[in-house]
């Protein structure tokens, strides 16, 4: 579980600096996703990016059953071929802690397509959490397309688990804007969390 190796940063500029980190990691992933989609499009007749699917498994509840496949294309056998786009953690990333008074956010190396969020208390309002996930998955296809036709949506989220006094879940934030992660942190803080940790889910 989280350690205490993060450098501290105080308010009021903390939020701005934290959002800059989010935007940097988002841009790095989205650029690679767009480049990879373009390459596969040049090699395949039919390509669909960020295709929303529902996993056919009754053991997985909604909205966790929803997933956006990074890239779906025709394989050599003519059958649909899903592809996951993965970026490595930035080796130059430095862990930091941001203090917002009522709560603190520790940020360790992570990638936009695999973010594990840990909190120091149980999620009190699962309906609020799941409503947020459903909205950012854009299940109703209400988001206007972003640059290069991106969905501006998250791709998946795991269910909440707990271990050693921490509660955590992992999300693929896909092409959702950086504000989505900031909003998620605010949601958790609003449920009384005083310590929020962001790190790689891999």
Secondary structure, DSSP 4 states (H G I P E B T S, - for coil): ---S-PEEEESSSHHHHHHHHHHHHHHHHHHHHHHHHHHHHHH-S-EEEEEEEE-S-TTS-TTTTEEEEEEEEE-TTSSEEEE----PPPTT---EEEE-SS-EEEE-S-BTTBEEEEESS--S-HHHHHHHHHHHHTTT--SPP-GGG---S--EEPPPEEETTEEEEEEE-TT--HHHHHHHHHHHHHTT-SEEEEEE--
